[in-house]
Amino acid sequence: MVTADDASPGAWQLFRLWAGIGFQSFGGGASTQFLIQEQFTARHAWLTPEELLHYLSLCTLTPGINLIALTILIGRKLAGVPGIIASLAGLLLPSAGITCLLAALVTRFEDQPAVPAALRGVVPATAGAMFLVGVNYMRPLTRTARRDGPVALLASALIIAASALSIIVVHIPVVVVVLAAIVLGVVLFPARPLAEEERREGVGKP
Amino acid sequence: MIDPFHYFLIFLKASLFSTGGLSNLPSLHQDLLAAGWAEDAEFGRSIVIGQLSPGPNGLWVISLGYLTYGFAGAILALIAITIPAFLVLFVAAGYARIARARWVGGAMRGVALAVVGILLSVVWTIMRQPGVDRWGVLIAVIAFGLAATKRVRLPLILALAGCAGLFLYR
């Protein structure tokens, strides 16, 4: 659903939007990823999925928590330095506050059987949300790969599968996986960028 | 007695050399236990809270800060995990400088594909946790389906999943 206010948001609007994410993203990073994608690419057309994926790629190349770095990049793109401050405050103040509250409560309610039971239901649901985030990010990648032909499509699928499996099965550090993907990308997609061409394509979209 | 400055440096060092999630755990565990400022049980609790509470999973260190050093600890932890994230501005500036080089397009395409692979590996990691059984798989599939329709908001989906957990596991 795209609303009419898609002229760039001000810092105050950004703060409220990120605060919404900070209050609602129970279930950790998976839920946060989901709400960021939903707010900035679907509800508001402020970023294309390609741009968001590009930002997330830059964040993966940065040490520290990716989602905080992503918040900084989105805030800067939409409202400059005030946007960075508004976005960080919006995301972190509510979520850090709730984290403290839960930390204070957990020592008191640890023995209640209801708490772990509810948690056992919530945890797999966040996995479902995370899978949807992955599928949504896959779309621009497959579109470009289709344009480049079946070999590129196969190569793309192989890089995705190899990255996932090398973390799951062999427990290779994420940094190494990303470096390997850079080398594979340079070799397999010479002079075939993703973001730029797709972004131009995305201009006419609703 | 906790020395606030040293305490902050332990958290800052851990987050500078981490790549998000729990990758700062070993460093924090080693340093805080060596200083005698944390216990093993506080780590376990913090990780559970980080997974449940809103915001990135990396906020588990805020819970660790709170449990070991109260509000001061939480605030110091929050500052320590926020500072390294600003390095992304240097990464973005570096990228802008080389963006036109021939090989960069392919390289970023490789990274983007790896990012999707990493996201999918997170799905696997979540599903492999103790306590996720066949019902858990069903809950994950239903949550995916509901979210994909874009008609049901995520907090409602998570609340329903929590109720399902109460019904199934209590």
Contacts between the chains, C-beta under 8 A, distances in Angstrom:
chain1	res1	chain2	res2	distance
A	1	B	150	7.7
A	21	B	54	7.8
A	22	B	54	5.8
A	22	B	55	6.1
A	23	B	54	6.3
A	24	B	54	6.6
A	24	B	153	8.0
A	24	B	154	6.9
A	24	B	155	4.8
A	25	B	54	4.1
A	25	B	55	6.1
A	25	B	154	7.7
A	26	B	52	6.6
A	26	B	53	6.9
A	26	B	54	5.3
A	26	B	155	6.6
A	26	B	158	5.5
A	27	B	51	7.4
A	27	B	52	6.9
A	27	B	54	7.8
A	27	B	158	5.4
A	28	B	50	6.2
A	28	B	51	4.7
A	28	B	52	7.0
A	28	B	53	7.0
A	28	B	54	7.8
A	28	B	55	7.4
A	28	B	56	7.0
A	28	B	57	4.3
A	28	B	59	7.9
A	29	B	20	8.0
A	29	B	21	7.2
A	29	B	55	7.9
A	29	B	56	4.8
A	29	B	57	4.2
A	29	B	58	7.4
A	29	B	122	7.5
A	30	B	122	6.8
A	30	B	126	6.8
A	31	B	54	7.1
A	31	B	154	5.9
A	31	B	158	6.9
A	32	B	54	7.1
A	32	B	55	5.9
A	32	B	56	5.7
A	33	B	119	7.4
A	34	B	147	6.9
A	34	B	154	5.7
A	35	B	154	6.2
A	38	B	150	8.0
A	38	B	154	7.6
A	42	B	150	7.2
A	53	B	112	5.3
A	53	B	115	6.7
A	54	B	108	6.8
A	54	B	112	7.0
A	56	B	112	8.0
A	56	B	115	5.4
A	57	B	108	6.0
A	57	B	111	4.3
A	57	B	112	5.0
A	57	B	115	5.4
A	58	B	88	6.1
A	58	B	91	5.3
A	58	B	92	5.5
A	58	B	95	6.1
A	59	B	88	5.6
A	60	B	19	7.9
A	60	B	111	6.5
A	60	B	114	7.4
A	60	B	115	5.5
A	60	B	118	7.1
A	61	B	91	5.3
A	61	B	111	6.9
A	62	B	84	7.7
A	62	B	85	7.2
A	62	B	87	5.0
A	62	B	88	4.3
A	62	B	91	5.0
A	63	B	15	7.7
A	63	B	16	5.9
A	63	B	17	6.6
A	63	B	18	6.4
A	63	B	19	6.3
A	63	B	84	5.4
A	63	B	87	6.3
A	64	B	15	5.4
A	64	B	16	7.0
A	64	B	18	6.5
A	64	B	19	7.7
A	64	B	20	6.7
A	64	B	58	7.9
A	64	B	81	6.7
A	64	B	83	8.0
A	64	B	84	3.4
A	64	B	85	4.8
A	64	B	87	6.8
A	65	B	15	7.2
A	65	B	18	7.9
A	65	B	20	4.6
A	65	B	21	7.9
A	65	B	56	5.1
A	65	B	58	3.7
A	65	B	81	5.7
A	65	B	84	7.8
A	65	B	85	6.1
A	66	B	19	7.8
A	66	B	20	4.8
A	66	B	56	7.6
A	67	B	20	7.5
A	67	B	55	7.6
A	67	B	56	4.0
A	67	B	58	7.3
A	68	B	56	6.4
A	68	B	58	7.3
A	68	B	81	6.7
A	68	B	82	6.0
A	68	B	85	3.9
A	69	B	85	4.2
A	69	B	86	7.9
A	69	B	87	7.5
A	69	B	88	3.8
A	70	B	88	8.0
A	71	B	85	7.7
A	72	B	85	5.8
A	72	B	86	6.4
A	72	B	88	5.8
A	72	B	89	6.8
A	73	B	88	6.0
A	73	B	92	6.5
A	76	B	89	7.5
A	88	B	82	6.7
A	91	B	55	6.4
A	92	B	55	6.8
A	92	B	78	6.4
A	92	B	82	7.0
A	94	B	54	6.8
A	95	B	53	6.5
A	95	B	54	4.2
A	95	B	55	2.9
A	95	B	56	7.9
A	95	B	59	6.0
A	96	B	55	7.0
A	96	B	59	6.3
A	96	B	62	5.1
A	96	B	74	6.7
A	96	B	78	5.2
A	98	B	53	5.3
A	98	B	54	5.6
A	99	B	49	6.2
A	99	B	50	7.2
A	99	B	53	4.3
A	99	B	54	7.8
A	99	B	55	7.1
A	99	B	59	5.2
A	99	B	60	8.0
A	99	B	62	4.8
A	99	B	63	5.2
A	99	B	66	7.4
A	99	B	74	7.6
A	100	B	62	6.8
A	100	B	63	7.3
A	100	B	66	4.8
A	100	B	71	7.0
A	100	B	74	5.1
A	102	B	49	4.9
A	102	B	52	6.5
A	102	B	53	5.2
A	102	B	63	7.1
A	103	B	45	7.3
A	103	B	46	7.2
A	103	B	49	5.5
A	103	B	62	7.9
A	103	B	63	4.3
A	103	B	66	4.3
A	103	B	67	5.5
A	103	B	74	7.9
A	104	B	66	7.2
A	106	B	45	5.6
A	106	B	48	7.3
A	106	B	49	6.0
A	107	B	45	7.4
A	107	B	67	7.8
A	110	B	45	7.8
A	113	B	170	5.7
A	114	B	166	6.1
A	114	B	170	6.0
A	116	B	131	7.5
A	116	B	169	7.5
A	117	B	165	5.1
A	117	B	166	5.2
A	117	B	168	7.5
A	117	B	169	3.9
A	117	B	170	4.2
A	118	B	162	4.1
A	118	B	163	7.6
A	118	B	165	4.7
A	118	B	166	5.2
A	119	B	48	7.5
A	119	B	52	6.2
A	119	B	131	7.8
A	119	B	162	7.6
A	119	B	165	6.6
A	120	B	131	4.6
A	120	B	132	7.2
A	120	B	136	7.0
A	120	B	165	4.6
A	120	B	168	7.5
A	120	B	169	5.0
A	121	B	136	7.9
A	121	B	139	6.0
A	121	B	161	4.4
A	121	B	162	5.1
A	121	B	163	7.0
A	121	B	164	4.5
A	121	B	165	2.2
A	121	B	166	6.9
A	121	B	168	6.8
A	121	B	169	7.2
A	122	B	52	7.0
A	122	B	158	5.4
A	122	B	161	5.1
A	122	B	162	4.9
A	122	B	165	6.4
A	123	B	51	7.0
A	123	B	126	6.2
A	123	B	129	6.2
A	123	B	131	7.1
A	123	B	132	6.3
A	123	B	136	7.2
A	124	B	126	7.0
A	124	B	127	6.4
A	124	B	132	5.3
A	124	B	136	3.8
A	124	B	137	6.9
A	124	B	139	4.5
A	124	B	140	4.1
A	124	B	143	7.2
A	124	B	161	7.2
A	125	B	139	5.5
A	125	B	140	6.6
A	125	B	142	8.0
A	125	B	143	3.9
A	125	B	157	5.9
A	125	B	158	5.5
A	125	B	160	7.8
A	125	B	161	3.5
A	126	B	126	6.2
A	126	B	143	7.7
A	126	B	158	7.2
A	127	B	122	8.0
A	127	B	123	4.9
A	127	B	126	4.0
A	127	B	127	5.1
A	127	B	132	8.0
A	127	B	140	4.7
A	127	B	143	7.7
A	128	B	139	7.3
A	128	B	140	4.1
A	128	B	141	6.5
A	128	B	142	7.2
A	128	B	143	3.2
A	128	B	144	3.7
A	128	B	145	7.8
A	128	B	147	6.6
A	129	B	143	6.1
A	129	B	144	7.2
A	129	B	147	5.4
A	129	B	154	6.1
A	129	B	157	7.2
A	130	B	119	6.3
A	130	B	122	5.6
A	130	B	123	4.9
A	130	B	126	6.8
A	131	B	120	7.3
A	131	B	123	4.9
A	131	B	140	7.4
A	131	B	144	5.4
A	132	B	144	5.5
A	132	B	147	5.0
A	132	B	148	5.7
A	133	B	119	6.0
A	134	B	116	5.5
A	134	B	119	4.1
A	134	B	120	5.0
A	134	B	123	6.8
A	137	B	112	7.7
A	137	B	115	7.0
A	137	B	116	5.2
A	137	B	119	6.8
A	138	B	116	5.5
A	141	B	109	7.6
A	141	B	112	6.2
A	141	B	113	6.2
A	141	B	116	6.7
A	144	B	109	7.5
A	156	B	113	5.7
A	159	B	110	6.4
A	159	B	113	4.1
A	159	B	114	6.6
A	159	B	117	6.9
A	160	B	113	5.2
A	160	B	114	7.8
A	160	B	116	5.2
A	160	B	117	4.5
A	160	B	120	7.1
A	161	B	117	7.0
A	162	B	117	7.1
A	163	B	113	6.9
A	163	B	114	4.4
A	163	B	116	7.7
A	163	B	117	2.8
A	163	B	118	6.2
A	163	B	121	7.3
A	164	B	117	4.1
A	164	B	118	7.3
A	164	B	120	4.5
A	164	B	121	4.5
A	164	B	124	7.2
A	167	B	117	7.4
A	167	B	118	6.6
A	167	B	121	4.1
A	168	B	121	5.1
A	168	B	124	5.0
A	168	B	125	7.4
A	173	B	19	7.5
A	174	B	19	5.0
A	174	B	23	7.7
A	174	B	118	6.2
A	175	B	19	6.1
A	177	B	114	5.6
A	177	B	117	7.3
A	177	B	118	7.0
A	178	B	111	5.9
A	178	B	114	5.2
A	180	B	114	7.8
A	181	B	110	4.0
A	181	B	111	5.7
A	181	B	113	6.1
A	181	B	114	3.5
A	181	B	117	7.8
A	182	B	107	4.7
A	182	B	110	5.0
A	182	B	111	6.0
A	183	B	110	7.3
A	184	B	110	5.2
A	185	B	106	4.5
A	185	B	107	4.9
A	185	B	108	7.0
A	185	B	109	4.8
A	185	B	110	2.1
A	185	B	111	6.8
A	185	B	113	7.1
A	186	B	103	4.8
A	186	B	106	4.7
A	186	B	107	5.0
A	186	B	110	6.9
A	187	B	106	7.6
A	188	B	106	6.9
A	188	B	110	7.6
A	189	B	105	7.0
A	189	B	106	3.7
A	189	B	109	5.0
A	189	B	110	7.3
A	190	B	102	7.2
A	190	B	103	7.3
A	190	B	106	5.7
A	191	B	102	5.0
A	191	B	103	7.8
A	191	B	105	6.3
A	191	B	106	7.0
A	192	B	105	6.0
A	192	B	106	5.9
A	192	B	109	6.9
A	193	B	104	7.3
A	193	B	105	2.6
A	193	B	106	7.3
A	193	B	108	6.9
A	193	B	109	6.8
A	194	B	105	6.9
A	194	B	108	6.6
A	194	B	109	4.5
A	194	B	112	6.0
A	195	B	105	7.9
A	195	B	108	6.7
A	196	B	105	7.4
